[in-house]
Amino acid sequence: MPVKTFMYTKDGKDPEQRTLAVLNAASDSDFGIDITELDEDAKTAFIEEFEHELEEHKQLIADLMYRFDLKHKFRRFKTEKMTDI
């Protein structure tokens, strides 16, 4: 589900086709890696590496957006206004 195409209707406007590279899907719960069972040393090491990898990933995505001139194209679409997904 990283990319989806759908019809989107803004209030008072005609539907238009949109294509979205999904960064965070709508949800009513948090989704993640449960590290509760790690001992404190392993938990600390995991968090450090995890945060480093996330920063690296964010930079790669930012570079990609810049190359395609999309650095100001963040949008939020309400799922109840999406059709033909």
PDB file with SEQRES, HELIX, SHEET and CRYST1 records, atoms N, CA, C and O in Angstrom:
SEQRES   1 A   85  MET PRO VAL LYS THR PHE MET TYR THR LYS ASP GLY LYS          
SEQRES   2 A   85  ASP PRO GLU GLN ARG THR LEU ALA VAL LEU ASN ALA ALA          
SEQRES   3 A   85  SER ASP SER ASP PHE GLY ILE ASP ILE THR GLU LEU ASP          
SEQRES   4 A   85  GLU ASP ALA LYS THR ALA PHE ILE GLU GLU PHE GLU HIS          
SEQRES   5 A   85  GLU LEU GLU GLU HIS LYS GLN LEU ILE ALA ASP LEU MET          
SEQRES   6 A   85  TYR ARG PHE ASP LEU LYS HIS LYS PHE ARG ARG PHE LYS          
SEQRES   7 A   85  THR GLU LYS MET THR ASP ILE                                  
HELIX    1 AA1 GLU A   40  ARG A   67  1                                  28    
HELIX    2 AA2 THR A   79  LYS A   81  5                                   3    
SHEET    1 AA1 3 GLU A  16  ALA A  21  0                                        
SHEET    2 AA1 3 VAL A   3  TYR A   8 -1                                        
SHEET    3 AA1 3 MET A  82  THR A  83 -1                                        
CRYST1    1.000    1.000    1.000  90.00  90.00  90.00 P 1           1          
ATOM      1  N   MET A   1       0.791  -1.191   0.000  1.00  0.00           N  
ATOM      2  CA  MET A   1       0.000   0.000   0.000  1.00  0.00           C  
ATOM      3  C   MET A   1       0.848   1.277   0.000  1.00  0.00           C  
ATOM      4  O   MET A   1       0.337   2.309   0.434  1.00  0.00           O  
ATOM      5  N   PRO A   2       2.081   1.280  -0.446  1.00  0.00           N  
ATOM      6  CA  PRO A   2       2.853   2.511  -0.402  1.00  0.00           C  
ATOM      7  C   PRO A   2       2.365   3.583  -1.360  1.00  0.00           C  
ATOM      8  O   PRO A   2       2.589   4.767  -1.111  1.00  0.00           O  
ATOM      9  N   VAL A   3       1.704   3.208  -2.448  1.00  0.00           N  
ATOM     10  CA  VAL A   3       1.162   4.192  -3.386  1.00  0.00           C  
ATOM     11  C   VAL A   3      -0.280   3.810  -3.695  1.00  0.00           C  
ATOM     12  O   VAL A   3      -0.573   2.658  -4.017  1.00  0.00           O  
ATOM     13  N   LYS A   4      -1.189   4.804  -3.592  1.00  0.00           N  
ATOM     14  CA  LYS A   4      -2.584   4.511  -3.942  1.00  0.00           C  
ATOM     15  C   LYS A   4      -3.132   5.638  -4.809  1.00  0.00           C  
ATOM     16  O   LYS A   4      -2.772   6.804  -4.648  1.00  0.00           O  
ATOM     17  N   THR A   5      -4.006   5.261  -5.725  1.00  0.00           N  
ATOM     18  CA  THR A   5      -4.694   6.210  -6.606  1.00  0.00           C  
ATOM     19  C   THR A   5      -6.168   6.134  -6.268  1.00  0.00           C  
ATOM     20  O   THR A   5      -6.706   5.046  -6.065  1.00  0.00           O  
ATOM     21  N   PHE A   6      -6.830   7.291  -6.204  1.00  0.00           N  
ATOM     22  CA  PHE A   6      -8.221   7.331  -5.791  1.00  0.00           C  
ATOM     23  C   PHE A   6      -8.875   8.618  -6.288  1.00  0.00           C  
ATOM     24  O   PHE A   6      -8.197   9.556  -6.706  1.00  0.00           O  
ATOM     25  N   MET A   7     -10.185   8.641  -6.234  1.00  0.00           N  
ATOM     26  CA  MET A   7     -10.956   9.848  -6.505  1.00  0.00           C  
ATOM     27  C   MET A   7     -11.167  10.537  -5.172  1.00  0.00           C  
ATOM     28  O   MET A   7     -11.507   9.890  -4.182  1.00  0.00           O  
ATOM     29  N   TYR A   8     -10.965  11.863  -5.141  1.00  0.00           N  
ATOM     30  CA  TYR A   8     -11.100  12.614  -3.905  1.00  0.00           C  
ATOM     31  C   TYR A   8     -12.023  13.802  -4.133  1.00  0.00           C  
ATOM     32  O   TYR A   8     -11.876  14.540  -5.107  1.00  0.00           O  
ATOM     33  N   THR A   9     -12.977  13.976  -3.222  1.00  0.00           N  
ATOM     34  CA  THR A   9     -13.943  15.063  -3.338  1.00  0.00           C  
ATOM     35  C   THR A   9     -13.769  16.026  -2.178  1.00  0.00           C  
ATOM     36  O   THR A   9     -14.056  15.682  -1.031  1.00  0.00           O  
ATOM     37  N   LYS A  10     -13.302  17.226  -2.471  1.00  0.00           N  
ATOM     38  CA  LYS A  10     -13.236  18.278  -1.458  1.00  0.00           C  
ATOM     39  C   LYS A  10     -14.631  18.857  -1.292  1.00  0.00           C  
ATOM     40  O   LYS A  10     -15.447  18.786  -2.211  1.00  0.00           O  
ATOM     41  N   ASP A  11     -14.911  19.426  -0.131  1.00  0.00           N  
ATOM     42  CA  ASP A  11     -16.218  20.037   0.124  1.00  0.00           C  
ATOM     43  C   ASP A  11     -16.548  21.076  -0.952  1.00  0.00           C  
ATOM     44  O   ASP A  11     -15.780  22.009  -1.188  1.00  0.00           O  
ATOM     45  N   GLY A  12     -17.697  20.899  -1.594  1.00  0.00           N  
ATOM     46  CA  GLY A  12     -18.167  21.861  -2.584  1.00  0.00           C  
ATOM     47  C   GLY A  12     -17.441  21.824  -3.915  1.00  0.00           C  
ATOM     48  O   GLY A  12     -17.615  22.733  -4.726  1.00  0.00           O  
ATOM     49  N   LYS A  13     -16.635  20.802  -4.166  1.00  0.00           N  
ATOM     50  CA  LYS A  13     -15.884  20.727  -5.426  1.00  0.00           C  
ATOM     51  C   LYS A  13     -16.167  19.402  -6.120  1.00  0.00           C  
ATOM     52  O   LYS A  13     -16.699  18.468  -5.520  1.00  0.00           O  
ATOM     53  N   ASP A  14     -15.801  19.340  -7.395  1.00  0.00           N  
ATOM     54  CA  ASP A  14     -15.953  18.097  -8.153  1.00  0.00           C  
ATOM     55  C   ASP A  14     -14.870  17.106  -7.747  1.00  0.00           C  
ATOM     56  O   ASP A  14     -13.776  17.502  -7.347  1.00  0.00           O  
ATOM     57  N   PRO A  15     -15.183  15.800  -7.852  1.00  0.00           N  
ATOM     58  CA  PRO A  15     -14.161  14.790  -7.564  1.00  0.00           C  
ATOM     59  C   PRO A  15     -12.976  14.917  -8.520  1.00  0.00           C  
ATOM     60  O   PRO A  15     -13.143  15.265  -9.689  1.00  0.00           O  
ATOM     61  N   GLU A  16     -11.787  14.631  -8.010  1.00  0.00           N  
ATOM     62  CA  GLU A  16     -10.603  14.619  -8.879  1.00  0.00           C  
ATOM     63  C   GLU A  16      -9.743  13.423  -8.516  1.00  0.00           C  
ATOM     64  O   GLU A  16      -9.698  13.001  -7.361  1.00  0.00           O  
ATOM     65  N   GLN A  17      -9.055  12.875  -9.528  1.00  0.00           N  
ATOM     66  CA  GLN A  17      -8.189  11.722  -9.290  1.00  0.00           C  
ATOM     67  C   GLN A  17      -6.900  12.192  -8.640  1.00  0.00           C  
ATOM     68  O   GLN A  17      -6.306  13.183  -9.064  1.00  0.00           O  
ATOM     69  N   ARG A  18      -6.467  11.472  -7.602  1.00  0.00           N  
ATOM     70  CA  ARG A  18      -5.235  11.789  -6.885  1.00  0.00           C  
ATOM     71  C   ARG A  18      -4.398  10.525  -6.777  1.00  0.00           C  
ATOM     72  O   ARG A  18      -4.940   9.420  -6.735  1.00  0.00           O  
ATOM     73  N   THR A  19      -3.088  10.681  -6.733  1.00  0.00           N  
ATOM     74  CA  THR A  19      -2.172   9.570  -6.478  1.00  0.00           C  
ATOM     75  C   THR A  19      -1.296   9.985  -5.312  1.00  0.00           C  
ATOM     76  O   THR A  19      -0.691  11.056  -5.333  1.00  0.00           O  
ATOM     77  N   LEU A  20      -1.229   9.138  -4.296  1.00  0.00           N  
ATOM     78  CA  LEU A  20      -0.565   9.466  -3.048  1.00  0.00           C  
ATOM     79  C   LEU A  20       0.482   8.422  -2.691  1.00  0.00           C  
ATOM     80  O   LEU A  20       0.175   7.230  -2.647  1.00  0.00           O  
ATOM     81  N   ALA A  21       1.714   8.852  -2.437  1.00  0.00           N  
ATOM     82  CA  ALA A  21       2.736   7.979  -1.854  1.00  0.00           C  
ATOM     83  C   ALA A  21       2.508   8.038  -0.346  1.00  0.00           C  
ATOM     84  O   ALA A  21       2.814   9.048   0.289  1.00  0.00           O  
ATOM     85  N   VAL A  22       1.979   6.976   0.221  1.00  0.00           N  
ATOM     86  CA  VAL A  22       1.516   6.960   1.605  1.00  0.00           C  
ATOM     87  C   VAL A  22       2.699   6.927   2.573  1.00  0.00           C  
ATOM     88  O   VAL A  22       3.556   6.047   2.499  1.00  0.00           O  
ATOM     89  N   LEU A  23       2.726   7.891   3.467  1.00  0.00           N  
ATOM     90  CA  LEU A  23       3.743   7.932   4.521  1.00  0.00           C  
ATOM     91  C   LEU A  23       3.202   7.375   5.822  1.00  0.00           C  
ATOM     92  O   LEU A  23       3.943   6.756   6.587  1.00  0.00           O  
ATOM     93  N   ASN A  24       1.932   7.582   6.083  1.00  0.00           N  
ATOM     94  CA  ASN A  24       1.304   7.106   7.306  1.00  0.00           C  
ATOM     95  C   ASN A  24      -0.171   6.880   7.013  1.00  0.00           C  
ATOM     96  O   ASN A  24      -0.920   7.834   6.802  1.00  0.00           O  
ATOM     97  N   ALA A  25      -0.582   5.641   7.001  1.00  0.00           N  
ATOM     98  CA  ALA A  25      -1.975   5.319   6.708  1.00  0.00           C  
ATOM     99  C   ALA A  25      -2.859   5.693   7.892  1.00  0.00           C  
ATOM    100  O   ALA A  25      -2.440   5.603   9.046  1.00  0.00           O  
ATOM    101  N   ALA A  26      -4.076   6.110   7.598  1.00  0.00           N  
ATOM    102  CA  ALA A  26      -5.022   6.468   8.655  1.00  0.00           C  
ATOM    103  C   ALA A  26      -5.279   5.260   9.549  1.00  0.00           C  
ATOM    104  O   ALA A  26      -5.442   4.137   9.073  1.00  0.00           O  
ATOM    105  N   SER A  27      -5.310   5.513  10.842  1.00  0.00           N  
ATOM    106  CA  SER A  27      -5.492   4.416  11.781  1.00  0.00           C  
ATOM    107  C   SER A  27      -5.937   4.963  13.125  1.00  0.00           C  
ATOM    108  O   SER A  27      -5.707   6.131  13.437  1.00  0.00           O  
ATOM    109  N   ASP A  28      -6.566   4.126  13.908  1.00  0.00           N  
ATOM    110  CA  ASP A  28      -6.947   4.535  15.254  1.00  0.00           C  
ATOM    111  C   ASP A  28      -6.043   3.903  16.303  1.00  0.00           C  
ATOM    112  O   ASP A  28      -6.371   3.897  17.490  1.00  0.00           O  
ATOM    113  N   SER A  29      -4.901   3.367  15.865  1.00  0.00           N  
ATOM    114  CA  SER A  29      -3.981   2.740  16.808  1.00  0.00           C  
ATOM    115  C   SER A  29      -2.538   2.927  16.341  1.00  0.00           C  
ATOM    116  O   SER A  29      -2.279   3.186  15.165  1.00  0.00           O  
ATOM    117  N   ASP A  30      -1.618   2.794  17.272  1.00  0.00           N  
ATOM    118  CA  ASP A  30      -0.198   2.880  16.935  1.00  0.00           C  
ATOM    119  C   ASP A  30       0.299   1.513  16.484  1.00  0.00           C  
ATOM    120  O   ASP A  30      -0.062   0.489  17.064  1.00  0.00           O  
ATOM    121  N   PHE A  31       1.121   1.506  15.457  1.00  0.00           N  
ATOM    122  CA  PHE A  31       1.699   0.281  14.921  1.00  0.00           C  
ATOM    123  C   PHE A  31       3.206   0.390  15.069  1.00  0.00           C  
ATOM    124  O   PHE A  31       3.786   1.404  14.682  1.00  0.00           O  
ATOM    125  N   GLY A  32       3.850  -0.621  15.613  1.00  0.00           N  
ATOM    126  CA  GLY A  32       5.287  -0.540  15.788  1.00  0.00           C  
ATOM    127  C   GLY A  32       5.882  -1.855  16.226  1.00  0.00           C  
ATOM    128  O   GLY A  32       5.233  -2.900  16.169  1.00  0.00           O  
ATOM    129  N   ILE A  33       7.119  -1.794  16.662  1.00  0.00           N  
ATOM    130  CA  ILE A  33       7.882  -2.956  17.104  1.00  0.00           C  
ATOM    131  C   ILE A  33       7.864  -2.969  18.623  1.00  0.00           C  
ATOM    132  O   ILE A  33       8.340  -2.028  19.258  1.00  0.00           O  
ATOM    133  N   ASP A  34       7.325  -4.013  19.202  1.00  0.00           N  
ATOM    134  CA  ASP A  34       7.235  -4.123  20.660  1.00  0.00           C  
ATOM    135  C   ASP A  34       8.579  -4.609  21.209  1.00  0.00           C  
ATOM    136  O   ASP A  34       8.955  -5.765  21.014  1.00  0.00           O  
ATOM    137  N   ILE A  35       9.290  -3.725  21.888  1.00  0.00           N  
ATOM    138  CA  ILE A  35      10.617  -4.074  22.415  1.00  0.00           C  
ATOM    139  C   ILE A  35      10.591  -4.271  23.936  1.00  0.00           C  
ATOM    140  O   ILE A  35      11.635  -4.255  24.587  1.00  0.00           O  
ATOM    141  N   THR A  36       9.409  -4.454  24.485  1.00  0.00           N  
ATOM    142  CA  THR A  36       9.225  -4.603  25.921  1.00  0.00           C  
ATOM    143  C   THR A  36      10.100  -5.703  26.516  1.00  0.00           C  
ATOM    144  O   THR A  36      10.661  -5.525  27.597  1.00  0.00           O  
ATOM    145  N   GLU A  37      10.225  -6.834  25.826  1.00  0.00           N  
ATOM    146  CA  GLU A  37      10.911  -7.996  26.385  1.00  0.00           C  
ATOM    147  C   GLU A  37      12.438  -7.917  26.322  1.00  0.00           C  
ATOM    148  O   GLU A  37      13.113  -8.789  26.869  1.00  0.00           O  
ATOM    149  N   LEU A  38      12.992  -6.902  25.674  1.00  0.00           N  
ATOM    150  CA  LEU A  38      14.448  -6.757  25.649  1.00  0.00           C  
ATOM    151  C   LEU A  38      14.948  -6.305  27.016  1.00  0.00           C  
ATOM    152  O   LEU A  38      14.265  -5.564  27.722  1.00  0.00           O  
ATOM    153  N   ASP A  39      16.150  -6.760  27.384  1.00  0.00           N  
ATOM    154  CA  ASP A  39      16.727  -6.225  28.620  1.00  0.00           C  
ATOM    155  C   ASP A  39      17.132  -4.770  28.376  1.00  0.00           C  
ATOM    156  O   ASP A  39      17.158  -4.318  27.232  1.00  0.00           O  
ATOM    157  N   GLU A  40      17.444  -4.045  29.437  1.00  0.00           N  
ATOM    158  CA  GLU A  40      17.682  -2.604  29.317  1.00  0.00           C  
ATOM    159  C   GLU A  40      18.839  -2.268  28.372  1.00  0.00           C  
ATOM    160  O   GLU A  40      18.746  -1.301  27.616  1.00  0.00           O  
ATOM    161  N   ASP A  41      19.933  -3.049  28.400  1.00  0.00           N  
ATOM    162  CA  ASP A  41      21.064  -2.784  27.508  1.00  0.00           C  
ATOM    163  C   ASP A  41      20.667  -2.980  26.049  1.00  0.00           C  
ATOM    164  O   ASP A  41      20.986  -2.155  25.193  1.00  0.00           O  
ATOM    165  N   ALA A  42      19.971  -4.075  25.776  1.00  0.00           N  
ATOM    166  CA  ALA A  42      19.539  -4.355  24.406  1.00  0.00           C  
ATOM    167  C   ALA A  42      18.517  -3.313  23.951  1.00  0.00           C  
ATOM    168  O   ALA A  42      18.531  -2.878  22.799  1.00  0.00           O  
ATOM    169  N   LYS A  43      17.637  -2.919  24.865  1.00  0.00           N  
ATOM    170  CA  LYS A  43      16.632  -1.912  24.535  1.00  0.00           C  
ATOM    171  C   LYS A  43      17.310  -0.586  24.169  1.00  0.00           C  
ATOM    172  O   LYS A  43      16.946   0.051  23.181  1.00  0.00           O  
ATOM    173  N   THR A  44      18.292  -0.182  24.966  1.00  0.00           N  
ATOM    174  CA  THR A  44      19.021   1.056  24.701  1.00  0.00           C  
ATOM    175  C   THR A  44      19.745   0.985  23.362  1.00  0.00           C  
ATOM    176  O   THR A  44      19.713   1.937  22.583  1.00  0.00           O  
ATOM    177  N   ALA A  45      20.400  -0.151  23.097  1.00  0.00           N  
ATOM    178  CA  ALA A  45      21.122  -0.324  21.830  1.00  0.00           C  
ATOM    179  C   ALA A  45      20.152  -0.306  20.648  1.00  0.00           C  
ATOM    180  O   ALA A  45      20.424   0.322  19.625  1.00  0.00           O  
ATOM    181  N   PHE A  46      19.023  -0.997  20.793  1.00  0.00           N  
ATOM    182  CA  PHE A  46      18.038  -1.032  19.714  1.00  0.00           C  
ATOM    183  C   PHE A  46      17.520   0.368  19.413  1.00  0.00           C  
ATOM    184  O   PHE A  46      17.455   0.770  18.251  1.00  0.00           O  
ATOM    185  N   ILE A  47      17.150   1.112  20.453  1.00  0.00           N  
ATOM    186  CA  ILE A  47      16.592   2.455  20.270  1.00  0.00           C  
ATOM    187  C   ILE A  47      17.604   3.351  19.563  1.00  0.00           C  
ATOM    188  O   ILE A  47      17.243   4.114  18.666  1.00  0.00           O  
ATOM    189  N   GLU A  48      18.860   3.259  19.965  1.00  0.00           N  
ATOM    190  CA  GLU A  48      19.899   4.086  19.334  1.00  0.00           C  
ATOM    191  C   GLU A  48      20.024   3.772  17.844  1.00  0.00           C  
ATOM    192  O   GLU A  48      20.042   4.680  17.013  1.00  0.00           O  
ATOM    193  N   GLU A  49      20.110   2.482  17.511  1.00  0.00           N  
ATOM    194  CA  GLU A  49      20.224   2.092  16.098  1.00  0.00           C  
ATOM    195  C   GLU A  49      18.952   2.413  15.322  1.00  0.00           C  
ATOM    196  O   GLU A  49      19.016   2.866  14.180  1.00  0.00           O  
ATOM    197  N   PHE A  50      17.801   2.180  15.937  1.00  0.00           N  
ATOM    198  CA  PHE A  50      16.523   2.430  15.297  1.00  0.00           C  
ATOM    199  C   PHE A  50      16.379   3.911  14.943  1.00  0.00           C  
ATOM    200  O   PHE A  50      15.995   4.251  13.824  1.00  0.00           O  
ATOM    201  N   GLU A  51      16.685   4.779  15.888  1.00  0.00           N  
ATOM    202  CA  GLU A  51      16.591   6.221  15.636  1.00  0.00           C  
ATOM    203  C   GLU A  51      17.562   6.660  14.548  1.00  0.00           C  
ATOM    204  O   GLU A  51      17.227   7.512  13.725  1.00  0.00           O  
ATOM    205  N   HIS A  52      18.773   6.080  14.536  1.00  0.00           N  
ATOM    206  CA  HIS A  52      19.747   6.396  13.487  1.00  0.00           C  
ATOM    207  C   HIS A  52      19.209   5.976  12.121  1.00  0.00           C  
ATOM    208  O   HIS A  52      19.277   6.749  11.165  1.00  0.00           O  
ATOM    209  N   GLU A  53      18.679   4.765  12.023  1.00  0.00           N  
ATOM    210  CA  GLU A  53      18.149   4.270  10.748  1.00  0.00           C  
ATOM    211  C   GLU A  53      16.959   5.105  10.280  1.00  0.00           C  
ATOM    212  O   GLU A  53      16.822   5.371   9.086  1.00  0.00           O  
ATOM    213  N   LEU A  54      16.099   5.520  11.213  1.00  0.00           N  
ATOM    214  CA  LEU A  54      14.967   6.362  10.831  1.00  0.00           C  
ATOM    215  C   LEU A  54      15.435   7.697  10.274  1.00  0.00           C  
ATOM    216  O   LEU A  54      14.889   8.177   9.281  1.00  0.00           O  
ATOM    217  N   GLU A  55      16.433   8.301  10.897  1.00  0.00           N  
ATOM    218  CA  GLU A  55      16.967   9.575  10.397  1.00  0.00           C  
ATOM    219  C   GLU A  55      17.558   9.409   8.997  1.00  0.00           C  
ATOM    220  O   GLU A  55      17.357  10.249   8.120  1.00  0.00           O  
ATOM    221  N   GLU A  56      18.293   8.306   8.805  1.00  0.00           N  
ATOM    222  CA  GLU A  56      18.871   8.033   7.484  1.00  0.00           C  
ATOM    223  C   GLU A  56      17.766   7.865   6.438  1.00  0.00           C  
ATOM    224  O   GLU A  56      17.862   8.383   5.325  1.00  0.00           O  
ATOM    225  N   HIS A  57      16.716   7.130   6.817  1.00  0.00           N  
ATOM    226  CA  HIS A  57      15.580   6.904   5.921  1.00  0.00           C  
ATOM    227  C   HIS A  57      14.899   8.230   5.575  1.00  0.00           C  
ATOM    228  O   HIS A  57      14.592   8.486   4.411  1.00  0.00           O  
ATOM    229  N   LYS A  58      14.663   9.070   6.580  1.00  0.00           N  
ATOM    230  CA  LYS A  58      14.031  10.369   6.337  1.00  0.00           C  
ATOM    231  C   LYS A  58      14.858  11.215   5.377  1.00  0.00           C  
ATOM    232  O   LYS A  58      14.306  11.909   4.524  1.00  0.00           O  
ATOM    233  N   GLN A  59      16.186  11.158   5.512  1.00  0.00           N  
ATOM    234  CA  GLN A  59      17.044  11.941   4.628  1.00  0.00           C  
ATOM    235  C   GLN A  59      16.977  11.415   3.196  1.00  0.00           C  
ATOM    236  O   GLN A  59      16.964  12.199   2.246  1.00  0.00           O  
ATOM    237  N   LEU A  60      16.935  10.098   3.039  1.00  0.00           N  
ATOM    238  CA  LEU A  60      16.806   9.509   1.699  1.00  0.00           C  
ATOM    239  C   LEU A  60      15.493   9.939   1.037  1.00  0.00           C  
ATOM    240  O   LEU A  60      15.477  10.277  -0.147  1.00  0.00           O  
ATOM    241  N   ILE A  61      14.402   9.927   1.793  1.00  0.00           N  
ATOM    242  CA  ILE A  61      13.103  10.336   1.256  1.00  0.00           C  
ATOM    243  C   ILE A  61      13.122  11.829   0.922  1.00  0.00           C  
ATOM    244  O   ILE A  61      12.600  12.235  -0.117  1.00  0.00           O  
ATOM    245  N   ALA A  62      13.717  12.648   1.791  1.00  0.00           N  
ATOM    246  CA  ALA A  62      13.805  14.093   1.529  1.00  0.00           C  
ATOM    247  C   ALA A  62      14.604  14.357   0.254  1.00  0.00           C  
ATOM    248  O   ALA A  62      14.225  15.208  -0.551  1.00  0.00           O  
ATOM    249  N   ASP A  63      15.701  13.637   0.068  1.00  0.00           N  
ATOM    250  CA  ASP A  63      16.502  13.794  -1.150  1.00  0.00           C  
ATOM    251  C   ASP A  63      15.699  13.412  -2.397  1.00  0.00           C  
ATOM    252  O   ASP A  63      15.764  14.093  -3.421  1.00  0.00           O  
ATOM    253  N   LEU A  64      14.950  12.324  -2.298  1.00  0.00           N  
ATOM    254  CA  LEU A  64      14.115  11.870  -3.409  1.00  0.00           C  
ATOM    255  C   LEU A  64      13.056  12.923  -3.743  1.00  0.00           C  
ATOM    256  O   LEU A  64      12.841  13.239  -4.913  1.00  0.00           O  
ATOM    257  N   MET A  65      12.401  13.458  -2.726  1.00  0.00           N  
ATOM    258  CA  MET A  65      11.387  14.491  -2.944  1.00  0.00           C  
ATOM    259  C   MET A  65      12.005  15.727  -3.585  1.00  0.00           C  
ATOM    260  O   MET A  65      11.389  16.338  -4.458  1.00  0.00           O  
ATOM    261  N   TYR A  66      13.183  16.098  -3.177  1.00  0.00           N  
ATOM    262  CA  TYR A  66      13.866  17.270  -3.740  1.00  0.00           C  
ATOM    263  C   TYR A  66      14.184  17.055  -5.221  1.00  0.00           C  
ATOM    264  O   TYR A  66      13.982  17.945  -6.046  1.00  0.00           O  
ATOM    265  N   ARG A  67      14.691  15.841  -5.546  1.00  0.00           N  
ATOM    266  CA  ARG A  67      15.041  15.545  -6.946  1.00  0.00           C  
ATOM    267  C   ARG A  67      13.833  15.640  -7.871  1.00  0.00           C  
ATOM    268  O   ARG A  67      13.969  16.006  -9.038  1.00  0.00           O  
ATOM    269  N   PHE A  68      12.648  15.310  -7.349  1.00  0.00           N  
ATOM    270  CA  PHE A  68      11.435  15.349  -8.165  1.00  0.00           C  
ATOM    271  C   PHE A  68      10.610  16.613  -7.907  1.00  0.00           C  
ATOM    272  O   PHE A  68       9.449  16.688  -8.310  1.00  0.00           O  
ATOM    273  N   ASP A  69      11.195  17.587  -7.251  1.00  0.00           N  
ATOM    274  CA  ASP A  69      10.545  18.861  -6.942  1.00  0.00           C  
ATOM    275  C   ASP A  69       9.215  18.653  -6.208  1.00  0.00           C  
ATOM    276  O   ASP A  69       8.198  19.250  -6.561  1.00  0.00           O  
ATOM    277  N   LEU A  70       9.244  17.805  -5.191  1.00  0.00           N  
ATOM    278  CA  LEU A  70       8.044  17.496  -4.410  1.00  0.00           C  
ATOM    279  C   LEU A  70       8.197  17.886  -2.938  1.00  0.00           C  
ATOM    280  O   LEU A  70       7.421  17.428  -2.099  1.00  0.00           O  
ATOM    281  N   LYS A  71       9.176  18.715  -2.615  1.00  0.00           N  
ATOM    282  CA  LYS A  71       9.471  18.977  -1.204  1.00  0.00           C  
ATOM    283  C   LYS A  71       8.360  19.713  -0.465  1.00  0.00           C  
ATOM    284  O   LYS A  71       8.372  19.742   0.765  1.00  0.00           O  
ATOM    285  N   HIS A  72       7.403  20.308  -1.169  1.00  0.00           N  
ATOM    286  CA  HIS A  72       6.288  21.001  -0.514  1.00  0.00           C  
ATOM    287  C   HIS A  72       4.949  20.367  -0.885  1.00  0.00           C  
ATOM    288  O   HIS A  72       3.934  21.061  -0.947  1.00  0.00           O  
ATOM    289  N   LYS A  73       4.936  19.076  -1.127  1.00  0.00           N  
ATOM    290  CA  LYS A  73       3.717  18.409  -1.600  1.00  0.00           C  
ATOM    291  C   LYS A  73       3.106  17.465  -0.569  1.00  0.00           C  
ATOM    292  O   LYS A  73       2.404  16.524  -0.939  1.00  0.00           O  
ATOM    293  N   PHE A  74       3.358  17.698   0.714  1.00  0.00           N  
ATOM    294  CA  PHE A  74       2.705  16.885   1.736  1.00  0.00           C  
ATOM    295  C   PHE A  74       1.225  17.220   1.749  1.00  0.00           C  
ATOM    296  O   PHE A  74       0.859  18.396   1.753  1.00  0.00           O  
ATOM    297  N   ARG A  75       0.375  16.215   1.756  1.00  0.00           N  
ATOM    298  CA  ARG A  75      -1.063  16.409   1.781  1.00  0.00           C  
ATOM    299  C   ARG A  75      -1.707  15.389   2.716  1.00  0.00           C  
ATOM    300  O   ARG A  75      -1.188  14.289   2.905  1.00  0.00           O  
ATOM    301  N   ARG A  76      -2.820  15.759   3.284  1.00  0.00           N  
ATOM    302  CA  ARG A  76      -3.611  14.852   4.125  1.00  0.00           C  
ATOM    303  C   ARG A  76      -4.966  14.685   3.444  1.00  0.00           C  
ATOM    304  O   ARG A  76      -5.636  15.673   3.139  1.00  0.00           O  
ATOM    305  N   PHE A  77      -5.369  13.445   3.206  1.00  0.00           N  
ATOM    306  CA  PHE A  77      -6.639  13.146   2.559  1.00  0.00           C  
ATOM    307  C   PHE A  77      -7.520  12.373   3.533  1.00  0.00           C  
ATOM    308  O   PHE A  77      -7.104  11.342   4.061  1.00  0.00           O  
ATOM    309  N   LYS A  78      -8.719  12.860   3.770  1.00  0.00           N  
ATOM    310  CA  LYS A  78      -9.661  12.167   4.651  1.00  0.00           C  
ATOM    311  C   LYS A  78     -10.195  10.942   3.929  1.00  0.00           C  
ATOM    312  O   LYS A  78     -10.706  11.034   2.813  1.00  0.00           O  
ATOM    313  N   THR A  79     -10.067   9.795   4.581  1.00  0.00           N  
ATOM    314  CA  THR A  79     -10.449   8.535   3.932  1.00  0.00           C  
ATOM    315  C   THR A  79     -11.934   8.489   3.577  1.00  0.00           C  
ATOM    316  O   THR A  79     -12.309   7.829   2.608  1.00  0.00           O  
ATOM    317  N   GLU A  80     -12.787   9.175   4.340  1.00  0.00           N  
ATOM    318  CA  GLU A  80     -14.220   9.142   4.011  1.00  0.00           C  
ATOM    319  C   GLU A  80     -14.545   9.896   2.737  1.00  0.00           C  
ATOM    320  O   GLU A  80     -15.652   9.766   2.214  1.00  0.00           O  
ATOM    321  N   LYS A  81     -13.613  10.678   2.227  1.00  0.00           N  
ATOM    322  CA  LYS A  81     -13.822  11.411   0.973  1.00  0.00           C  
ATOM    323  C   LYS A  81     -13.148  10.715  -0.208  1.00  0.00           C  
ATOM    324  O   LYS A  81     -13.161  11.238  -1.323  1.00  0.00           O  
ATOM    325  N   MET A  82     -12.560   9.539   0.027  1.00  0.00           N  
ATOM    326  CA  MET A  82     -11.900   8.778  -1.047  1.00  0.00           C  
ATOM    327  C   MET A  82     -12.855   7.747  -1.613  1.00  0.00           C  
ATOM    328  O   MET A  82     -13.602   7.104  -0.876  1.00  0.00           O  
ATOM    329  N   THR A  83     -12.825   7.594  -2.938  1.00  0.00           N  
ATOM    330  CA  THR A  83     -13.584   6.522  -3.610  1.00  0.00           C  
ATOM    331  C   THR A  83     -12.703   5.938  -4.701  1.00  0.00           C  
ATOM    332  O   THR A  83     -11.657   6.494  -5.037  1.00  0.00           O  
ATOM    333  N   ASP A  84     -13.132   4.826  -5.243  1.00  0.00           N  
ATOM    334  CA  ASP A  84     -12.424   4.153  -6.354  1.00  0.00           C  
ATOM    335  C   ASP A  84     -10.940   3.942  -6.057  1.00  0.00           C  
ATOM    336  O   ASP A  84     -10.082   4.166  -6.910  1.00  0.00           O  
ATOM    337  N   ILE A  85     -10.662   3.514  -4.847  1.00  0.00           N  
ATOM    338  CA  ILE A  85      -9.266   3.299  -4.432  1.00  0.00           C  
ATOM    339  C   ILE A  85      -8.700   2.061  -5.104  1.00  0.00           C  
ATOM    340  O   ILE A  85      -7.540   1.714  -4.882  1.00  0.00           O  
TER     341      ILE A  85                                                      
END                                                                             
